[in-house]
């Protein structure tokens, strides 16, 4: 079990993180699974079909897009512009 910390222009998570996912960039796309919390910041934030986050989502950005098939096990916190 471990956390993933990522910084970059476009960050796309399509695998499994067994821990926290912490990311900052222009675009963050979560397509996979995070077993604990996701802390993301960027201009465009997307959590797409089939994505699973076991804990809280703490996010800040210009936009946050989610679909109906997204699963969040904790709270969703979003600060937007």
N, C-alpha and C positions, 0 to 999 in steps of 0.2 A: 504494500500500500504506500502510495506517495502522492504528493501534490504536483501539479503542473503549473508552472508560471511561464507565460509567453508574452512577448512584446513584438510588434511588427505592424506592417501596413494592413495585410489581410491575414487573419488567423482563422483557420477552419478546423474544427475538432470533429472528426468522423470515426473515432475509435472510443475506447473506454479509459477514463481516468479514475483510478481507485483512490480517491481522495478529493481535495479541493482543486478547482480550476480557476486560476487567476490570470486574466488577460487584459491587455490594453492595446488598442490599435485603431486604425481607421474603420475597419470592418471586422466584426467578430461573428462567426457563424458556428452554432452548436448543432451538430447533426447526430452526435453519438450519445454516450452515457457518462455522467459524472455521478459518482456514488455519494459525494458529500455536497458541499456548497459550491456555487459558481459566483465569482466576483468579476464582473466584466465592465469595461469602460471603452467607449469609442463613438464614432459618428453614427455608424449603422450597426445595430445589434439584432441578430436573428437567432431564434430558437425554433427549429423546423420540425416537421412531422417525424414522429418516432423518437425524438430526443427525450432523454430522461435525466432529471437532476434530482438526486436523492435528498438534498437539503434545501437551504435557502438560495434564492437568486438575488444578489445585490448588484444593481446595475446603474450606470449613468451614461447618457448619450443623447444624441439628437433624435434618434428613433429606436423603438424596440418593437420588433415584429415577432409574434408567436402564432402557432396554429393550434387547432383544437386537439390534435393528437399529441401535444406536448405534455409531459408529466413532470410536475414539480412537487417534491415531497414536503417542502417547508413553505416559507413565506416568500413573496415576491416584493422586492423594494426597487423602485425605479425613480431616478431623478433625471428629468429631461430639460432640454432647452426650449 
